[in-house]
């Protein structure tokens, strides 16, 4: 039987394995956090201002489809945890994140210069650490 990511205990965010080795540094922590919630990620980008097809913000896509999970209830539970984590973070952070029905997790702001992009990348890491510390890491009893 394969152990569910939700049942594992990681000491630090960096202990959560990435799904592959091609993930950019500026978005890796957020991919780890989603993986820690048991959400299967598909693609990600740290954001790029210097590429014609580059994104102006970091983002992660995930599979919001029931057939990717053992059952629909499991998917619903995992997405509810992500929604709750996002709402909790948004209530405390000046940079807001949103989840689309098509499986995108993105900040609501877009960068127009490198400083703004670096700020969004830093916030992606802060959001990931918030998810880990408040919604993944087991509490000490």
C-alpha positions in Angstrom: 0.0 0.0 0.0 1.3 3.5 -0.9 1.4 5.9 2.0 -0.7 9.0 1.5 1.4 12.2 1.6 -1.1 13.4 4.2 -0.1 10.7 6.6 3.7 11.4 6.4 5.4 13.6 8.9 8.0 16.0 7.6 10.2 18.1 9.9 10.7 20.9 7.4 9.2 22.1 4.1 12.4 21.1 2.2 11.9 17.5 3.3 8.8 17.2 1.1 10.0 15.7 -2.2 9.4 17.5 -5.5 7.6 15.5 -8.2 10.5 16.0 -10.6 13.9 17.8 -10.8 12.9 20.4 -13.3 11.1 22.7 -11.0 12.4 26.3 -10.8 13.8 27.5 -7.5 11.3 30.5 -7.2 8.3 28.2 -7.1 9.7 24.9 -5.7 8.6 25.6 -2.1 5.0 26.1 -3.2 5.0 22.9 -5.2 6.3 21.1 -2.1 3.5 22.6 0.0 0.8 21.4 -2.4 2.5 18.0 -2.5 2.4 18.0 1.3 -1.3 18.6 1.2 -1.6 15.6 -1.1 -2.4 17.6 -4.2 -0.9 16.4 -7.4 0.8 19.2 -9.3 1.0 19.3 -13.1 3.1 22.3 -14.1 4.7 25.4 -12.4 6.6 28.5 -13.2 8.5 31.0 -11.0 7.5 33.8 -13.4 9.7 35.4 -16.2 9.8 39.0 -17.5 12.4 38.2 -20.1 10.6 35.6 -22.2 8.0 36.2 -24.8 5.8 33.4 -23.4 6.8 34.1 -19.8 4.4 34.6 -17.0 4.3 37.8 -15.0 3.9 36.0 -11.8 4.7 32.6 -10.2 2.0 29.9 -10.5 1.3 26.2 -10.0 -1.2 24.1 -11.8 -2.6 21.0 -10.2 -5.0 18.2 -11.1 -8.5 19.1 -9.8 -10.0 16.0 -11.4 -11.4 13.1 -9.4 -9.9 10.4 -11.6 -6.4 11.5 -10.5 -7.2 10.5 -6.8 -8.4 7.3 -5.1 -11.8 8.8 -4.6 -13.8 12.0 -5.0 -14.0 12.5 -1.3 -10.3 12.5 -0.9 -9.9 15.1 -3.7 -12.6 17.2 -2.1 -10.9 17.1 1.3 -7.5 18.0 -0.1 -8.9 20.9 -2.1 -10.8 22.1 1.0 -7.5 22.2 2.9 -5.9 24.2 0.1 -8.8 26.6 0.0 -8.7 27.0 3.8 -4.9 27.6 3.8 -5.3 30.2 1.0 -8.1 32.0 2.9 -6.0 32.0 6.1 -2.9 33.3 4.3 -4.9 35.9 2.3 -6.3 37.3 5.6 -2.8 38.0 6.8 -0.8 38.9 3.7 -0.9 42.0 1.5 -0.4 39.7 -1.6 -3.4 37.6 -2.3 -3.6 34.2 -3.9 -6.5 32.6 -5.7 -7.4 29.1 -6.8 -9.2 28.7 -10.1 -11.7 25.9 -10.9 -9.3 24.7 -13.7 -6.6 24.0 -11.1 -4.4 27.1 -11.0 -2.9 28.6 -7.9 -1.7 32.1 -8.7 -1.2 35.5 -7.0 -3.8 38.1 -7.9 -1.0 40.6 -8.7 1.2 40.5 -11.8 4.8 41.9 -12.0 5.7 44.7 -14.3 9.4 44.8 -13.3 12.0 42.5 -11.8 11.6 43.9 -8.3 7.8 43.1 -8.3 8.5 39.6 -9.7 11.1 39.0 -7.0 8.5 40.1 -4.4 5.9 37.7 -5.8 8.5 34.9 -5.8 9.4 35.6 -2.2 5.7 35.6 -1.3 5.2 32.3 -3.0 7.9 30.9 -0.6 6.3 32.6 2.4 2.9 31.2 1.4 4.4 27.7 1.1 6.0 28.0 4.6 2.6 29.3 5.9 0.9 26.2 4.5 3.5 23.9 5.9 3.5 25.5 9.3 -0.2 25.8 9.7 -1.8 23.0 7.6 0.8 20.2 7.2 3.3 20.1 10.0 2.0 18.0 12.8 1.4 19.9 16.0 3.5 19.1 19.1 1.4 17.5 21.8 
